[in-house]
Amino acid sequence: MVKRLVLFNPSGSVSNTMPIYNLGWSLAEKYRVLLVDADPKCDLTSLILRDDFDAHYSNERTRRHNLKDGTSAAFVMDPLLIKPIDCPAASRSSNLRVLAGHPNLSDCDLYLTLVQDAGDRLPSIQNTPGAFNRLIELSERKYDIDITLINLAAGLSAINQNLFLHSDYFVVPITLDRFSWLALKKMKYTVSRWLQWKRNTFRELEDAIYALRPGTPKFAGILFHQVDNRIGRTKAPAGHTIDDIKSVVLDDFFPHIRDRGMTLAPEQYSQRCHTNGYVLEEIVDFSGLLAKAIDVGVAPLALTDQDLEDIRHHVPDGIARRDLLRSQFQNLTAALDALMEYA
């Protein structure tokens, strides 16, 4: 069965795109990976499509091959059923594909809000909660996907709720700023409420054309990113240290979601997770590599020595940075591998 992982922190100060992009490249060395771009900014789609981005949305053959138009059968009463769409592969990684986003994806939010928050049971919209799940499921089958990574926008939208509930695992990305920290403290109530809706509604929607994906999203861990490894903290001003956030996770966040069934059994987490505040990895700041990575169309960890030779005068320690970043994502991949055996 395909494993689905979502990176989610509702704070607008935390970007999921680059961590999920690097993780996708790392996992694609071993698995067939699908990236689902549910952020209207479509940055993840742009990173994969590169120069073909505009053509994908204008070409008659591919312009509807995206998360919004691919599910229009449920949201605008299109007479055609949801069907598989093309998910382009990265130019230098055939195992890495993207289910393209759409800048107007938020148009779907009203319909989902009516069902998920207002509790509206109108027959005309009862198929909307399972629509994204159906399109992702068809794409996974089409490309024989092993792991799907879902990229969400910031905020607590009904779209985020829907895709979060259709995942198997969730990772909370964190940067050391006040907003990210506060979002973590409140997030436990939000995801608990979302899960309760699914549990209350699952049977009611069993007869819908597009069913909900069964199961409960399980907490995989915390991912720190943009860490300056020279001094052990982020470059941005921070009001809280890594240890502060680990304490919040251990003493507040984890116990709350554990009581709602959103964690694995204690023995399924590594000893390092238990003692390290469920932190999976502390990813170094790789901004110095980013421009070159975007230029050649790969994730920063996939830059070759030749790629880095081209920027040697600007980033003299580029190879060392790349190697450290690559090692960290390999560690992250191994940790997630172990956890996802329990889905």
VOVOLUM-443995 format. One record per residue (C-alpha): x, y, z; residue in three letters. Coordinates in pm, 1 decimal, m for minus. Each point is the difference from the previous one (the first is absolute). Last residue first. Example, Ala and Ser with C-alpha at 12.3 -4.5 7.8 and 13.67 -1.06 7.14 Angstrom:
<sites>
SITE         u         v         w  res
SITE    1367.0    m106.0     714.0  SER
SITE    m137.0    m344.0      66.0  ALA
</sites>
This chain:
<sites>
SITE         u         v         w  res
SITE     120.5     209.8     864.2  ALA
SITE     264.1    m161.1     228.2  TYR
SITE     277.9     m30.0    m258.1  GLU
SITE     m31.0     374.9     m40.8  MET
SITE     198.4      59.1     317.3  LEU
SITE     313.5    m182.9    m113.5  ALA
SITE       0.6     161.5    m342.0  ASP
SITE     m60.7     339.3     161.5  LEU
SITE     319.8     m35.1     203.3  ALA
SITE     196.9    m120.4    m304.0  ALA
SITE    m126.4     291.7    m209.8  THR
SITE      94.1     247.3     272.8  LEU
SITE     349.6    m148.7      25.3  ASN
SITE      34.3      22.7    m378.8  GLN
SITE    m129.1     356.3      26.1  PHE
SITE     274.0      84.3     249.0  GLN
SITE     271.4    m165.2    m208.4  SER
SITE    m105.3     193.5    m309.5  ARG
SITE      10.2     328.2     189.3  LEU
SITE     345.7     m79.8     136.1  LEU
SITE     126.2    m101.5    m344.7  ASP
SITE    m145.1     309.9    m164.2  ARG
SITE     157.5     228.4     259.4  ARG
SITE     337.6    m172.1     m39.0  ALA
SITE     m24.7      25.5    m377.6  ILE
SITE     m95.4     368.4      15.7  GLY
SITE     281.0     109.1     233.2  ASP
SITE     131.5     260.6    m243.6  PRO
SITE    m348.6     140.5     m68.3  VAL
SITE      44.2     311.1    m214.1  HIS
SITE     331.5     m93.6    m163.4  HIS
SITE     m96.7    m368.6     m21.6  ARG
SITE    m325.2      76.4    m180.7  ILE
SITE      73.1    m199.2    m318.9  ASP
SITE     188.1    m263.4     199.5  GLU
SITE    m325.0     m66.8     183.6  LEU
SITE    m175.8    m125.3    m311.0  ASP
SITE     306.7    m208.1     m83.4  GLN
SITE      m5.6    m159.1     346.5  ASP
SITE    m362.5     m91.7     m64.9  THR
SITE    m300.0     167.3     161.8  LEU
SITE    m250.0    m253.3     135.4  ALA
SITE     m12.2     138.4     358.2  LEU
SITE     m99.8     342.5    m135.9  PRO
SITE    m302.5    m151.3    m179.5  ALA
SITE      32.9     m13.9    m376.0  VAL
SITE     m88.1     214.4    m299.6  GLY
SITE     335.8     144.2    m108.6  VAL
SITE     m84.5     362.1      82.2  ASP
SITE    m211.9     m89.6     303.1  ILE
SITE     293.8    m187.0     153.2  ALA
SITE     239.5     284.2     m83.2  LYS
SITE    m221.4     253.9     177.2  ALA
SITE     m54.3    m227.7     299.9  LEU
SITE     353.6     m89.3      94.0  LEU
SITE      69.3     298.9     225.2  GLY
SITE    m346.7     m35.8     152.7  SER
SITE      91.1    m339.9     147.1  PHE
SITE     m64.9      77.4     367.9  ASP
SITE      51.4    m326.2     185.8  VAL
SITE    m277.3    m252.1      63.0  ILE
SITE     m54.8    m102.3     361.0  GLU
SITE    m138.6    m352.6     m25.5  GLU
SITE    m277.7    m228.5     122.0  LEU
SITE     m78.6     193.1     316.5  VAL
SITE    m232.1    m204.5     219.0  TYR
SITE     113.6     201.0     305.0  GLY
SITE     348.3    m149.6     m13.5  ASN
SITE     m29.8    m266.3     269.3  THR
SITE    m305.4    m176.0    m138.5  HIS
SITE     103.4      47.8    m362.6  CYS
SITE     352.2    m133.2      67.9  ARG
SITE    m152.8    m309.8     161.0  GLN
SITE    m170.1     m67.6    m329.9  SER
SITE    m375.3      22.7     m30.0  TYR
SITE    m191.9    m324.7     m46.0  GLN
SITE      37.6     m89.6     369.2  GLU
SITE    m221.2     293.1     101.2  PRO
SITE    m289.7    m113.6    m224.6  ALA
SITE     m52.9     238.7    m289.6  LEU
SITE    m160.8     337.9      49.0  THR
SITE    m333.8     154.0    m100.0  MET
SITE    m222.5    m207.1     229.6  GLY
SITE    m165.7     297.9     167.7  ARG
SITE     188.6     m51.4     329.0  ASP
SITE     323.4      m4.5    m199.2  ARG
SITE     m97.9     336.2    m154.9  ILE
SITE      m1.1     167.3     341.5  HIS
SITE     300.2    m184.6     142.0  PRO
SITE     211.2      96.2    m306.8  PHE
SITE     m79.4     372.0       0.8  PHE
SITE      37.0      76.4     372.2  ASP
SITE     293.2    m144.4     193.7  ASP
SITE     214.6    m157.3    m271.2  LEU
SITE     m80.3     243.2    m282.2  VAL
SITE      14.9     310.0     219.0  VAL
SITE     329.1    m121.8     150.7  SER
SITE     146.9     m54.2    m345.8  LYS
SITE    m101.0     355.7     m85.3  ILE
SITE     192.2     145.3     290.8  ASP
SITE     300.8    m222.7     m78.2  ASP
SITE      14.8     138.0    m353.4  ILE
SITE      23.6     349.7     144.9  THR
SITE    m277.1     256.7      16.4  HIS
SITE     m15.9     370.8     m74.7  GLY
SITE     182.5     m31.0    m326.7  ALA
SITE     152.2     260.6    m227.3  PRO
SITE      66.6    m159.2    m340.7  ALA
SITE     331.7    m176.1     m51.3  LYS
SITE    m133.7    m313.4     157.3  THR
SITE     180.2    m165.5     287.8  ARG
SITE     285.5    m241.0      62.1  GLY
SITE     286.8     245.9     m47.4  ILE
SITE     176.4    m143.1    m303.8  ARG
SITE    m292.0    m226.2     m94.3  ASN
SITE    m221.3     295.3     m91.1  ASP
SITE    m343.2    m166.3       6.0  VAL
SITE    m231.5      85.8    m288.3  GLN
SITE    m210.6    m306.5      79.4  HIS
SITE    m127.2    m180.4     305.2  PHE
SITE    m214.0    m304.1     m77.4  LEU
SITE    m229.5    m128.6     273.3  ILE
SITE    m135.2    m354.6      10.7  GLY
SITE    m197.7    m279.3    m161.9  ALA
SITE    m342.4      82.2     144.7  PHE
SITE    m260.4    m242.0    m131.7  LYS
SITE    m285.8      88.7    m234.7  PRO
SITE    m301.1    m221.8      78.6  THR
SITE    m134.2    m257.9    m244.8  GLY
SITE    m242.5     m36.1    m285.4  PRO
SITE      17.8     213.7    m314.7  ARG
SITE    m331.8     179.0     m45.9  LEU
SITE    m224.8    m120.3    m279.2  ALA
SITE     m59.3     159.0    m338.7  TYR
SITE    m334.4    m109.4    m141.5  ILE
SITE    m151.0      37.6     346.8  ALA
SITE    m142.1    m313.4     159.6  ASP
SITE     253.6      m9.0     283.1  GLU
SITE     m59.0     369.6      70.6  LEU
SITE    m216.8     m43.3     309.3  GLU
SITE     235.3    m270.6     124.8  ARG
SITE     299.1     236.3       8.1  PHE
SITE    m183.6     298.4     146.8  THR
SITE      51.4     m18.9     375.1  ASN
SITE     350.6    m143.4     m26.1  ARG
SITE      95.6     253.2    m263.9  LYS
SITE    m136.7     290.7     204.4  TRP
SITE     186.0    m124.8     306.4  GLN
SITE     321.5      m3.9    m201.2  LEU
SITE     m37.4     364.8     m93.1  TRP
SITE     m66.9      97.6     360.1  ARG
SITE     313.7    m181.5     115.3  SER
SITE     200.5     163.3    m280.9  VAL
SITE    m109.6     344.8     116.2  THR
SITE      48.7     m52.6     371.8  TYR
SITE     355.2    m128.5     m45.8  LYS
SITE      81.9     289.9    m231.7  MET
SITE     m30.8     260.2     271.8  LYS
SITE     339.1     m55.7     169.3  LYS
SITE     167.6     m68.0    m333.8  LEU
SITE    m135.2     324.6    m145.0  ALA
SITE     149.2     190.6     294.7  LEU
SITE     346.2    m140.7     m74.7  TRP
SITE     m20.8      78.6    m370.7  SER
SITE    m112.9     352.6      79.2  PHE
SITE     278.9      63.5     251.7  ARG
SITE     283.3    m101.7    m229.2  ASP
SITE     232.6    m294.8       4.0  LEU
SITE    m114.3    m181.8    m311.4  THR
SITE    m216.7    m308.3      24.1  ILE
SITE    m129.5    m261.2    m241.8  PRO
SITE    m268.3    m227.9     149.6  VAL
SITE       1.2    m345.9    m158.7  VAL
SITE    m324.3    m183.6     m70.6  PHE
SITE     m67.7    m364.3     m73.2  TYR
SITE    m268.8    m201.9    m177.2  ASP
SITE    m151.1     286.8    m198.7  SER
SITE    m360.2      53.8    m109.0  HIS
SITE     m85.2     193.5     315.4  LEU
SITE     272.6     256.1     m75.8  PHE
SITE    m133.8      35.8    m352.6  LEU
SITE    m347.0      89.8     121.4  ASN
SITE     106.8     228.0     282.3  GLN
SITE     237.9     187.9    m227.4  ASN
SITE    m280.2      49.6    m251.9  ILE
SITE    m233.3     113.3     279.5  ALA
SITE     250.1     274.7      75.0  SER
SITE     201.9      25.3     319.6  LEU
SITE     293.2     206.4    m122.8  GLY
SITE     321.3     m38.1    m194.8  ALA
SITE     m14.7    m184.7    m330.2  ALA
SITE      32.3    m376.2     m11.9  LEU
SITE     252.0    m228.8    m173.2  ASN
SITE     m97.2    m367.1      m7.8  ILE
SITE     266.3    m268.3     m40.9  LEU
SITE    m111.6    m328.9    m157.5  THR
SITE     209.1    m314.8      42.7  ILE
SITE      11.9    m322.3    m203.3  ASP
SITE    m157.4     118.0    m327.1  ILE
SITE     m93.8    m244.9    m275.4  ASP
SITE     m33.0     289.1    m247.8  TYR
SITE    m365.0     m46.5     m92.3  LYS
SITE     m91.0    m145.1     337.2  ARG
SITE     134.4     296.5     195.1  GLU
SITE    m169.1     239.7    m243.6  SER
SITE    m333.7    m174.7      50.4  LEU
SITE      40.6      20.7     380.6  GLU
SITE      92.5     367.0     m18.4  ILE
SITE    m311.4      73.1    m206.7  LEU
SITE    m221.9    m199.8     236.2  ARG
SITE     142.9     156.6     315.6  ASN
SITE     m52.9     346.5    m141.8  PHE
SITE    m366.4     m83.8     m67.0  ALA
SITE     m85.2    m173.8     327.8  GLY
SITE    m128.8     304.9     187.5  PRO
SITE    m181.5     135.1    m312.2  THR
SITE    m237.3    m291.2     m58.2  ASN
SITE    m264.5     120.5     246.0  GLN
SITE     m29.0     329.2    m188.6  ILE
SITE    m315.9     m46.4    m208.0  SER
SITE    m151.6    m237.3     255.1  PRO
SITE     m26.7     286.9     251.6  LEU
SITE     137.6    m119.6     334.0  ARG
SITE     127.5     331.9     135.1  ASP
SITE     206.3     m55.9     316.5  GLY
SITE     109.9     363.4      16.2  ALA
SITE     364.4     m90.5      54.9  ASP
SITE      76.3    m299.6    m222.5  GLN
SITE    m286.1      10.5    m248.1  VAL
SITE     m47.9     372.7     m50.7  LEU
SITE     373.1      57.7      43.4  THR
SITE      77.2    m246.9    m278.0  LEU
SITE    m223.3     187.5    m242.4  TYR
SITE     145.9     335.8      99.6  LEU
SITE     359.8    m121.1     m28.9  ASP
SITE     m18.1    m114.4    m360.2  CYS
SITE      58.1     352.9    m130.5  ASP
SITE     322.9      m9.8     205.6  SER
SITE     157.0    m198.8    m283.1  LEU
SITE      11.0     315.9    m209.6  ASN
SITE     378.9       6.5     m45.7  PRO
SITE      m1.2    m368.7     m99.8  HIS
SITE     225.1    m284.8     112.9  GLY
SITE     158.6    m270.1    m208.8  ALA
SITE      11.4    m363.4     105.3  LEU
SITE     376.8     m23.3      m9.7  VAL
SITE     230.0    m289.6     m83.3  ARG
SITE     331.4    m130.0     135.6  LEU
SITE     122.2    m343.2    m114.6  ASN
SITE     120.3     137.5    m335.8  SER
SITE     246.7     226.5     178.6  SER
SITE     203.6     246.5    m208.4  ARG
SITE    m284.3     160.5    m198.6  SER
SITE    m248.1     m34.0     284.9  ALA
SITE    m300.9    m208.0    m103.0  ALA
SITE    m334.5     132.5    m122.5  PRO
SITE    m327.3    m120.2     159.2  CYS
SITE    m249.5     m59.4    m279.7  ASP
SITE    m359.8     m42.3     109.5  ILE
SITE    m210.6    m295.3     110.6  PRO
SITE    m380.4      41.8      m1.9  LYS
SITE    m256.6     179.1     212.3  ILE
SITE    m343.4     m66.4    m145.9  LEU
SITE    m139.7     209.3    m283.8  LEU
SITE    m323.3     194.6      48.6  PRO
SITE     190.0     288.3     163.0  ASP
SITE    m193.9      95.1     311.7  MET
SITE     225.4     293.2      83.9  VAL
SITE     177.9    m151.1     302.2  PHE
SITE     m27.0    m377.0     m47.0  ALA
SITE      66.3     m33.0    m372.7  ALA
SITE     244.6     290.5      33.4  SER
SITE     252.4    m234.0     165.4  THR
SITE     266.1       3.1    m275.1  GLY
SITE     m61.2     369.6     m52.8  ASP
SITE     115.5      83.6     351.5  LYS
SITE     282.9    m250.9      55.5  LEU
SITE     150.6      42.8    m346.1  ASN
SITE     m20.2    m152.5    m345.7  HIS
SITE    m256.9     242.0    m140.9  ARG
SITE     257.2     190.0    m208.8  ARG
SITE     165.4    m321.1    m123.4  THR
SITE    m138.2     m74.1    m348.1  ARG
SITE    m113.3     354.2     m82.3  GLU
SITE     340.6     141.6      84.4  ASN
SITE     m35.5     311.7     215.1  SER
SITE      56.9    m129.0     354.3  TYR
SITE     282.2    m242.2     m88.8  HIS
SITE     149.8     252.9    m239.8  ALA
SITE      45.8     252.8     279.2  ASP
SITE     195.5    m247.6     216.0  PHE
SITE     207.5    m159.0    m278.2  ASP
SITE     305.3     212.1      80.7  ASP
SITE      13.7    m145.1     355.7  ARG
SITE    m251.5    m285.6      27.1  LEU
SITE     135.9    m142.6     327.6  ILE
SITE      86.1     322.4     182.7  LEU
SITE    m309.6     170.9    m140.9  SER
SITE    m225.6    m269.9     138.7  THR
SITE     156.0      44.8     344.0  LEU
SITE     m45.9     376.2     m20.7  ASP
SITE    m369.1     m31.9     m90.6  CYS
SITE     m93.0     312.8     198.5  LYS
SITE    m342.8    m158.2      43.5  PRO
SITE     157.6    m258.2     237.3  ASP
SITE    m152.1    m345.6     m45.6  ALA
SITE     294.7    m139.1    m198.5  ASP
SITE      m6.8    m379.3      22.8  VAL
SITE     348.1    m148.3     m42.7  LEU
SITE      m1.2    m363.3    m115.0  LEU
SITE     297.5    m225.1      74.6  VAL
SITE     117.2    m327.3    m153.8  ARG
SITE     244.7    m130.7     258.9  TYR
SITE     374.0     m44.5      66.3  LYS
SITE     179.4     307.1    m135.9  GLU
SITE    m342.3     162.9     m15.7  ALA
SITE      m3.3      25.1     381.1  LEU
SITE     285.3     253.4      m5.8  SER
SITE    m152.0     201.9    m282.2  TRP
SITE    m336.4      11.1     176.5  GLY
SITE     162.7     100.6     326.7  LEU
SITE     176.1     289.6    m172.6  ASN
SITE    m328.2     121.7    m147.9  TYR
SITE    m186.6     m55.7     328.2  ILE
SITE     254.5     210.3     190.0  PRO
SITE      m2.8     264.8    m276.3  MET
SITE    m377.5      37.9     m19.9  THR
SITE    m109.0     m18.4     362.5  ASN
SITE      58.3     366.7      79.3  SER
SITE     m46.5     102.5     362.4  VAL
SITE     m78.3     363.0      84.9  SER
SITE    m357.9     m38.9    m119.8  GLY
SITE     m70.3    m220.0     301.3  SER
SITE    m241.5    m286.9     m68.6  PRO
SITE     275.5    m261.8      31.6  ASN
SITE     m42.9    m301.1    m222.7  PHE
SITE     219.6    m241.2    m189.8  LEU
SITE    m217.9    m283.5    m132.3  VAL
SITE      99.5    m362.3     m50.5  LEU
SITE    m188.6    m260.3    m196.7  ARG
SITE     106.2    m364.3     m20.1  LYS
SITE    m117.7    m196.5    m303.3  VAL
SITE    m119.6    m350.5      83.5  MET
</sites>
